[in-house]
Amino acid sequence: MSRAIVFSCLLCLVAVASSQLIGGYTKTKPADDMIKGLVAKVQDKIEVFMNSKFSKFEAVEYTSQLVNGMNYRVKVDVGDGNTINIKIYKPFSVDAEPILVSINKMAYIEPETSI
């Protein structure tokens, strides 16, 4: 067998053993200190975009995807029973800052404002 075929077979076995599709996202895991740190770095951008100052801003859980860097989909508790889902891209470069890719506020209820 050629080395390419052997390598492909090994790669498939590793993917099956880890229950992750090649190129896909991992299973959901509780947020660790590294994820909480990434989320803290994009908090200001999210609050500006959503025009809100959150009473709580805590990463709850996440999934990750290996690309040319790492993609993270993170569920964030923003207080008052609300959550938002964000996507962050972190390049491999050691000094690179995380990039906020998207915000999904489907689980977020806009605060009422009085006029």
C-alpha positions in Angstrom: 0.0 0.0 0.0 1.1 3.5 -0.6 1.9 5.8 2.2 -1.0 8.1 1.2 -3.5 5.3 1.6 -2.1 4.2 5.0 -2.1 7.8 6.2 -5.8 8.2 5.1 -6.8 5.0 6.8 -5.1 6.1 10.0 -6.7 9.5 9.8 -10.1 8.0 9.5 -9.5 5.7 12.4 -8.5 8.6 14.6 -11.6 10.5 13.6 -13.9 7.6 14.3 -12.2 6.9 17.6 -12.6 10.6 18.7 -16.2 10.7 17.4 -15.5 13.7 15.3 -16.0 14.1 11.6 -12.9 15.1 9.7 -13.2 18.9 9.4 -16.3 18.9 11.6 -16.9 20.3 15.1 -16.2 18.4 18.3 -18.9 17.3 20.7 -20.0 20.0 23.1 -17.8 20.4 26.1 -18.0 22.6 29.2 -16.2 25.9 28.8 -12.7 25.8 30.3 -10.4 28.7 31.3 -9.0 29.0 27.7 -12.5 29.4 26.2 -13.5 31.8 29.0 -10.4 33.9 28.2 -11.3 34.1 24.5 -14.8 35.1 25.2 -13.7 37.8 27.6 -11.5 39.3 24.8 -14.5 39.7 22.5 -17.0 40.8 25.2 -16.7 44.6 24.5 -17.3 44.1 20.8 -20.4 42.0 21.5 -21.8 44.6 23.9 -21.3 47.4 21.4 -22.9 45.4 18.6 -25.9 44.5 20.7 -26.1 47.9 22.4 -26.2 46.2 25.8 -24.1 46.0 29.0 -24.7 42.5 30.3 -25.2 41.8 34.0 -23.4 38.5 33.4 -21.1 37.3 30.6 -19.9 33.8 31.1 -19.0 31.1 28.6 -21.0 27.9 29.4 -20.1 25.4 26.7 -18.4 25.1 23.3 -17.5 23.1 20.3 -14.3 23.5 18.3 -13.2 22.9 14.7 -9.7 22.7 13.4 -9.2 24.8 10.3 -6.2 27.1 9.5 -6.5 28.1 13.1 -9.4 27.1 15.4 -13.1 28.0 15.2 -15.0 28.0 18.4 -18.8 28.0 18.8 -19.6 29.2 22.3 -22.8 29.4 24.3 -22.6 32.5 26.6 -24.8 33.2 29.6 -25.6 36.9 29.6 -27.8 36.9 32.7 -31.5 37.1 33.3 -32.0 33.6 31.9 -30.6 34.7 28.4 -27.9 33.1 26.3 -26.2 34.1 23.1 -24.2 31.9 20.7 -21.0 33.3 19.3 -18.4 32.1 16.9 -14.8 33.0 17.4 -11.8 32.3 15.1 -8.4 32.0 16.7 -5.4 32.0 14.3 -2.5 29.7 15.2 -0.1 32.6 15.5 0.8 32.9 19.2 0.3 36.7 19.3 -2.9 36.8 17.2 -6.0 38.0 18.8 -9.3 36.1 18.6 -11.7 37.3 15.9 -15.4 37.6 16.5 -17.0 35.9 13.5 -20.7 35.9 14.4 -23.3 36.5 17.1 -26.6 34.5 17.2 -28.9 36.1 19.7 -31.9 33.7 19.0 -32.0 32.8 22.7 -31.7 36.4 23.8 -34.7 38.6 24.8 -34.2 42.3 24.2 -34.7 44.3 27.3 -37.8 46.5 27.3 -37.1 50.2 27.1 -39.6 52.8 28.3 -40.2 55.8 26.2 
